[in-house]
């Protein structure tokens, strides 16, 4: 029974780690609910009325979710600065409650300052958010000057409870968060291997579903790798450890993605296109049984399951685990590969490389391992890893040039949201002199974390949709609660937890829970009615319309312009990574290749987010949606091969089978020039330079000097050729002319 309970607990932890990397959403929900519950527990016995209880709950919620810094010391300073900002905001809200015009002017000024404050980093963003949210609280509870002394006490209690829960009840240390993210990476890597097993066993009718699972789990693994990358500096004791973890995570991610591609190629009659792994909805190639003897297919399934077990295994490995590890690492040697067709043997090689990456990940995350049961292949892999670790060095990154004036995103957004809020105030007061701030709140919120008109339009649509359904839920909950104050507060806490837990997943769901919660708060304040909730929908729609109008008419940033700018950035990063990797593979000096690769990944992530308005299901421009998806998928394919080249180039000083070849620079020069040509064409329509085409890179390297050609591994050639093909594939959707080769 105890063993079964432990297994169930382990499965539950693994499920949480995979669905919520680092438990960030769970922590956010627990912190917020805990802070609110503690605030209510302090205020209720002191005899606070319902208005003060609601104000305290909303204060502790704002003080908890607004904090953005990652280091605990910085969080404490920001929280301490937030209290006087909150006191001033609530006080001004109460003092100006009877002065309509002056209050409206102050609201617009406050919104401008709150958005403009984002240019000062996380602390400026947090203080602006607290100032605006607490001004909204004063309007929500109808604060008056005579109530200010009591409200000051309530606000102080809310901030104190938020601090207590953050630093004592639900603490999150950088090292602890990093440990949870690493566990999430392990679990997501194991789930990707499970998807590989399903792809191996899938019949012809199941291939599309199996391939879609591989795509989805590959993307989730990449997402977790980026999360780890963003927290390396604060979650590791020193720079060398951070770079070691970065390197091992990148190795494991690349090895897992390559294993999926090799497996797909082995299952299909023709070479699988890397694009198939990155283009959503792309059909799987026609699959059949694995070529070669049936015993090889059975062995392949066994070894994939063994690889999955190695990924999840932590702590000291036993003799059985060591034997499995030794067998998988042995596939890195040709003489240990089983009798099978060439594509299947490639899959076994991929398993060997993945096992090496997993061993490197274990050493980086868990420390030195027991070496007593090492086979010669394992000992050699361990020596390679040790040599790579010794070669890791750190280098500071260059600072990007900052834009100024109205071109600065924070300034432009502040002007836009101020204009939109002015329109929302005028329209909102025409709808209701008491609830006009709902329109302003919606207008302000749709500008958060958006940068183009299309993004604001999609966010406004999602908020309105969530609000409509939330109104229905609010009506049902209000009827259920009736006059039971305790039950209402309990349901409010449940809805707040759901709001924060689902916020990163779905903005529509978050808006739904917010509106349902507000229905309960109106019930507590005895201001609930059907008309109030309908007014909530009307004000939300008005605020969304005002936000979109301001974004479209005031210093507009069109979605196509923003995506083009981000596309140019991605292409520049791709050019940098490819050029630096090829230079190092050609014998040039070492460079910070993995850092450049992660900059490429970050730029690609920004582009993917910016294209969501173009790929949204409701967009009427179907052809444009298809083109956007295709271009992003091609760029993800390019990024995969560029990451692989960067990882291979960093092996040069230590890997015995990889040596520099100066011919690579000339052979791959066409690819780099084509990337830069596409970037120039996207940035400036007047650029007419065509893409170059010609013979394959492998043919450019082929000569009579067989020994010299043998110095270039097949893996490098494969990645260079696939990258060259993917870059050429960008020409058609981006309308770049192609120059036929001279014969």
N, C-alpha and C positions, 0 to 999 in steps of 0.2 A: 504493500500500500504506500509506504513512504517513497519507494523508488518511483512508483507511478505518479505520485504527487510531485516529486522533483522533476520528472519528465514533463508533466503538464505545466509546471511553473516555468521550465526552460522554454517550452514552446510558446507560452504566453509572452515571455520576455523577448523572444526572437521576433514574434509577430509585432509587438509594439516597436521594437527597434527598427524593423523594416518599414512599417507604415508611418512612423514618426521619428526620423533620424535625430538622435540626440535628445529625444523626448522634449523637443522645444515646444510643440503645441500643448502637450500635457502639462508641462511646467507653467506655461503662460496661463492656462486655464486654472490650474490649482492655485497659483499665486494670486490671481485676481479674485477668485472666489474666496480664498482664505483671508485676504485683506478685507473684503467686504463683510464676511461673516464676523471677523474679529471686531471691526468697527461697530457693527450692530450689537455685538455682545457687550461692548463698552458703553455705548450710548443708551441702549434700551433700559438697563437697570438704573441709569441716572435720570430717568424720567423724560427723555427727549421725545418730542411729538413726532408724528409721522413725517412732517415736512423736513425736520432735522435728520431723521433716520435716512430718508431718501437722499438728502444732500450729502450726508456722510458716506453713504454707499457709493454715490457717483464720484465723490472726491477720491476715495480710496481706489476706485476703479481707474480713474484718470491717472492718479499718481503711480499706479502699478504698470499699466500698459504703455505709458508715454516714455518710460526710461528706455534708452536705446544703447547706452554704452555697454561694453562687454566686461570691463574691469570693475571689480567691486568698489574700489576707492573712488573711481570716477562716477559710479552710480550714486554713491553716498553724497558726493558734492552736488550733483545735479538735483537730487531729491531735496537737499537742504536749501538750494537756491529756488526750487520750485514752490516751496511754501510761501515765501513773501510774494512771489508772482501770483499765486492763487489768491492770497488775501487781497491783494490790490485789485485783481480782476473782479472778484465777487463784490468788493466794496464799490467799485465804479459801476458795476451792473446794478446794484441796489440804489445808489445815489442818482443814477440817470434813468431809473425806471419810469419816472413821471415826466421826464423831459424827452419827448419823442424824437424831435429832430436832432438834438445834441446826442442822444443815445444812438441813433442810427449812424451819425457821422463817426462816433467812437467805434461802433461795431465794424465799420469798413476799415478804419485805421488799424484796429486790433487784428483784423484778418490779414491785412497787408503785412503787418509786422510779423505775424505768426508764420506766414509763408516765406517771407523774405529771410526769416531767421534760419532757414535751412542752409543758407550759404555758410553759416558758422559751424557746421558739423552737427554731430549728434546732440550736443548740449543745446545748441540754438534751436534745433528741431523740437526737442523735448520741452523746452521752456515755452516756445510758441504754442505747442499743442496744449500744455497745461493752462496757459493764459486763456486760450480760446474756449477750451472745454469748461473751465470753471466759470467763465462769463455766461456760457450757455446754461450751466447749473443754476446760476442766480436767476436767470429768466424762467427756467423750468419750475422752480419752487416758489417763484413770485417773491423774491427777497425784497425787503424794504429797509430803509436806513435804521429803523428802530430794532430790527432783528440782527443787525451786524455783529454786536458783541457775542451773541450766542452762536452765530454762524462761524465766527473766527475760531471759537472753541471746537466746533464740529469739524472744521477743516483741519485744524491741528491734530485732532484725534485721527482723522482719516489718513493724513500723511504719516503719523507715528505708527499706525497699524500697518500701513503699506511697507514701511521700512522694516518693522519687526518680522513680518512674513517673508520679505525678500531676503533678509540677511540671517534670520534665525530659524524660521519654520520651514521654508522651501528654499534653502540656499543652493546656488549654482556656482561652482568654482570653475574657472577655465579648464583646469586639469580634468575635473569630473565630466564636464561637457565633452571634452575631447575624447575621453575614454568611451563615452556613450556613442559618439559619432563613429569611432573606430569599430565598435561592436556592430553598429548599424551597417557599416561598410562590409564587414564580414558576412552578416546575414544577407544583405542584398547581393553580394557576390555569390553566396551559396544558392540563392534563389535563381540567379542567372544560370548557374550550372544546372539547376533543376529544369529550367526551360530548355537548356541544351539537350538534356536527357529526353524530354518530351518531344523535341524536334527529331531526335534520333529514332524514336519509336513511332512517330506519327505516320499514319497512312496517307494516301493521296488526298482523301477528303478532309484530313485534319491538319494538313500542312500549313494552310493559311493561318489558322488559329494558333498553331505552335510558333510560327514565325512572328506573329503579332505579339505573343508573350515574350519572345526573345527581344524584340524591339523595345517593348515597354520596360522590361527589366534592365536592359542595357542603359536606357535613358535614366532610370532611377539610380543605377549604380554611379553613373556620371554625375548626377545631381548630388549624391552624397560625397563624392570625391571633391566637388567644388566647395561644399560646405566645410569639409575638413581643411581644404586649402585656405579658406577665409579665416580660420581660427587657429592656424598653426602657431603663429608667433606668441599668442597669449596662452596656448594650451600645452606648450612644450617648454622644458627648462632652459634650452639654449638654442641658438641659431643652427648649429650642426644637427641637433636632434630633429628640429623642424624640417630641415632639408632632407634628412634621411627618411622621415615619414612621408614627406611629399614624393620622394623618388619611389618608395616602395608602393605607395598607393597608385601612382601613375603606372608602374610596371604591371601591377595586378589588373588594373582596369584595361590596359592595352592587351594583355595576354588573354583576358576573358573575351574581349570583343573579337580578337583574332580567332579564338577557338570557335566562336559561333560562326564566323565566316567560313572557316575551313570545313566545319561540319555541314553547313548548307551547301558548299561546293561538292562535298562528297555525296550528298543525297541527290543532287541534280545531275542531269546528263551533261550539262555544260558548265563552264566556270561561272560561279555566282557573282553577280555584280555587287560591289560593296554598297552601292546606293540602295539595294534592296533592304539592307539592315537599317536604313535611316529614313526612308520615305513612307510615311503613314499610309496604310491602305494599299500599298504596292503588293500585287499578288506574288505568292511564293513561286519560284521556278518549279517546273514539273519534276516531281521527285519519284524515285523508285527505291528498290532495295539497294543497300550498299553493295557496290561492286566487290567481288572477291569472295573468299570463303566465308561461310556462315559463322565459323568460329571467331573470325576477326570482329564481326558485328557484336557477338556476345561479349567478347573481351572488352570492346570499346564501351559498351554499356556499363560493365563492371567497373572499369577504370574511371568513368565519369562520376559514378556514385562514390568511388573512393576519393576522388578529387573534392567532391562536395563535403565529405566527412573531414578531410584535411582542412578545408576552409573554416569549418565551424569549431574544430578542435582548439582548445586553449590550454595553457598550462604545460606541464612536462609530458612529453609523448611517451607512451609505453612501447614495448617491443613490437607489438602488432602494428601500431601506427607507424613506427619507424620502418618496418618492412614494406608497408604500403607506399610510404614516401619514397623509399629507395627504388621501388619498382617503377613508380611514375617518373622519377627523375632520370631513370635509366633510358627512357625514351628519347632523351636528348642525344644519345649515341646511336648511330646508324645500325650497329650490330645488334642492338637490343630491340629493334622494331620488329613486330610480328610479321609473318607472311601475309601480305594483303596487297591490294591495288595501290597505285601511287596516291590517289586522293585520300584513301583511308590511312595510309602511312603518314600523310601530312597531318591528319587529325591527331594521331598518336604523338607526333612531334609537338603539336599544339598543346596537348595535355602535359607533356614534359616541361614545356616552357611555362605553362600555367602553374605547375607544381613548384617550379623554381621561384616564380613570383610569389606564390603563397608562402614558401619558406622564408623568403626575404621579408615579407610582410610580418610573419610571426616573429622573426628576430628583431625587427624594428619596433614592434608593439609590445612583445612580451620579454624581450631581453635574450641573452644567450641560451641556446638549447643544448640538450644532451647529445654529444657527438659520438658516444661509445658504439652505437649500432650503425654508423655511417657506412654506406657502400662507397666504392671508389667514385661513382658518378655523383653521389651526394656530397662527398668531401670536395670534389672539384667545384661543384656548384657553390658550396659554402665558401671556398677560397675566392671565387669570382665575386661573390657578394661582399666579402670582407675587403677585397681590393677596391671595389666600387665605393664602399663606405669611406675608406681612407682618402679617396680622391675628392670627396664632397667638400666644397668651399662655398663661402657666402660672398655676395656682392650687393651693394646698395642699388636700388632701382632709381631711374631718373624720374623727376617730377614732371607731370604734364603741364603744358602751358594753359593758363586759365583765361577764359573769355571775360570780357568786361562789359559794363553798361547794360543796355537792354538785351544784349545778346546772351548775357548770363542767364541760365535757365531759371534760377531762383528769382531774379528780378522780373523776368518776363512772366513767370507764373504768378508772382505777387500782384503785378499790374492786372493780369487777366482775372484773377479771382476777386480782386477788388471791384472791378467793373461788373463782373457777374453777380457779386454779392449786393451791389447797389441796385441792380435790376431785381434781384430776388427780394430785397427789402421792400421796394416799391410794390411789386406784385404780391408779395406775401401779406403786406398790411392791407391790401385791397381784399384779399381773401379772409384774413382774420387779424384783428389788431392785437390779439393775445397770443397766437401761435405762429406768427410770421417767421420766427427764427428757424422753423423746420426747413423752410425753403433755403435760408442762408446756410444752414448746416449741410444740407445736401450739396449745394453749390460748392462749398468749401471742400467737402470730402471727395468729390469726384476729381478734384485736382491733385489729391495726394497720390504720389507714386505714378503719375501719368505725365506724359511729355508731348503728346500730339492730340489733335482734334479727334482722330479716330479712337484713341485710347479713352478719352474722356466720354465720347459717345457710348462706347461699349460699357464703360463703368456706370454711367448714368442709367442705361437700360437695365443693367443687372440690379442696380439698387432699387429701381422702380418695381421690377418684377418681384424681388424679395419682399419689398414693402407691401405689395398687394396681397401676397399670400400670408405675410405676417399679420396683416389686419384681420384676416379671417381667423387665424390662430389666436390673436389677441381677444377677439369676440368670444371664442369658445372658452378660453382660459378665464376671462373675466366672469363669465357665467358660472364656471366651475368653482372659482374662489369665493365669490360672493363677498361677505364681510369678514372673512377669516384672514386677519393680517399676517399671522405666522405662516400659514400655508402660502400666502402670496409671496412673502419674502423667500421662502424655500424654493418656490418655482422660479423666482427671479434669479436666484443663485444658479439653478440648473440651466436656465437659458443663457446666463452670462458665460458659464463654463462652455456650453455648446457653441456660443458665439466665438470665443477665442480659440477653441479647438478646431473649428472649421474655417476660420478666417483665411489661413494660407491656401486652403483647398478650393473654396468657392466664395466669391464675394456675394453672390445671390443668397446662399445659405446664411451667411453672416447677417445680411440685411433682414432676412426673415426672422432670425432670432432676436435681433435688436428691436424690430417692430413689435413682435410678440411680447417682449419684456416691457416695452413702453406701455402696452395695453394694461399690464399688471400694475405698473407704477401709477398710471392714471386712476386705476381702481383704488390703490392705496391712498391717493391724494383726493379721492372722492370727486374727481373731475372726469370720470370715464363716461363716455356716451358713444353711440354709433356715429353721431355727427363728428365727434373728435377724431375718430379713427379714419373716417372718410376724408376729413380735412388733412390728416396726415398724408394720405395718398396724393391729394391735390397739391399740397405744399412740396412734397417730394418731386412730383412731376415738374412743377414750376422751377424748383431749384436745379434739376437736371437740365431743363431747357435753357435756363439762364447760363449755366456753366458751359454748355455746348456753344451757345451763341457767343459768349465772351471769348472762348477759345478759337472760334472760327473767324471772328471779326477783329479782335484786338491782338496784335502781334502774333498772328496765327503761325503754328508749326504744322503744316500738312503732314498727314501720315506718310505719304510717298516721299516727302522731303526728309523726314526723320529716318525712315527705313533706308533711304539712299545713303544718308550720312553714316548710319550704322553699318551698312553694307560695305562702304568704303573702308571703315575702320576694321571690319573683319578681314577684308582682302589685304589691307596693309599688315595686319598681324600675321595673316597666313604667309604673306611674302617674307616677313621677318623670320618666322620660324623655319620655313623651307630653306631660305638662303643661308641662315646660320647653320642648320643641320647639314646641308650639302657641303658647305665650306668646311665643317669639322670632319665630315666623312671623306673630304678630299685632302685632308692633312692640315687644315688650317687650325688656328688657335681655339682653345676651349671657350665656350660661351655659356651663358645661363639659359640653356635651352628649355628646361622644364618650366622656368619662370615665364619664358616667352610663350610656351605652349599653353600655360594656364591663362595668360592674358588673352590669347586667342579664344580659349573656351569662354572666358567672361564676356568678351565682345560678341561672340556667337549667341550666348545666352541673352544678352541685351537685344540683339536683332530678333531672336525668336519671340521675345515678349512684345517687341514693337510691331511685329507682323500679326499679332492676334486679331486686331480689328479687320485685317484683310482676310484672315482664314476663319473668322467667326461664321457659324452655320447660317446666321440671318443675313449675311452680306449678299446683296443682289449681284455682285460682280463675280460670277462663277469662274470665268476664265482667269481673272486676276488671283482668285483664291488658289486655284490649281497651280498657277505660276509661282506664287509666293511659297507654297509648300514644297514645290520641286526645287526651287533655288535654295531654300533652307536645308533640305535634305542633301543636295549636292555639296553645300558648304560643310555640313556635318561629316560627310564622307571625306572631304578634303582635310578637315581638322583631324579626323582619325588617322589618316595616313601621315599627316604632318607630325602628330604626337608620336606615332610609331617611329618615324625617322629621327625625331629628337631623342627618343629613348635609346634607339640603336646607336646614334652618334655618341652618346655619353658612355657607351660601353667600350669605345675604342681603346682607352688606355689600359683596360683590364681584361677584355675578352679575347681569348686566343684565336677564335675563328673569324674575327672581324678586323680588317686592316684598312687603313686609308688608301684611297686610290684617287690621284689627282685628275683622272679623266672625268670623274663624276661632275665636277663643277661645270665643265663645258657641256656635258650631255644633259644635265638638268637645268642649264641656263635658260632654255626655251620655256620651261614651266614657270620659272620665276618671272621672266619677262612677260609672259601671258597674264599672270596674276596682276602685275602692275599695270598692264594695258587695260584690263577689265576695270580696275580701280579708277584709272584716269578717265575711262569712258563713262562710268557711272557718275563720277564727280563733275564731269563737264561734257555736255552733249556735243560740243564742237570738236572734241577729240575724235579723229577718224582712223587712228592707227589700228590695223587689223590684228587678229590673233595669228600666231605662227602655227603651222602644222608641218608634219614631216614624219620621218621614220620613227619607230619605237626607240625608247631609250636603250633597251637591251641591244638592238641592232647597232646603235651608235657606239656601244662599248665593245662589240664583238671585233676581234682582230685575230691575227695568227699567234699572238703571244698568249697561249692558253694558261700558262702559270700566272701571268699578270691578271688575266680575266678572273681566275679563280679566287683572287683576293677579295672580290666583291661578292658578298653573300647574296643568295637568291632572295632573301627577305627584303634587302634594300632595293633590289631591282623591282620586286613586286610592288612595293609601296610607291616608288618613284613613278612606275608606269600607271598605276591606278590613280595617283594624284594628277598626273599629266592628262589622263582621260577625263577625270572629273572636272578639271579646270577648263578643258576644251568643251565639255558639256555645258558650261555656264554661258557659252557664247550665244546659243539660240534664245534662251529665255530672257537674256539681258540685251538682246539685239546688238551684239558686237560682231562686226564683219570678220570673216575668216579668210586668210590668204592661203590659196592652194600651194602646195610645195612645188618647187621648180624641179622638173625632171630633165 
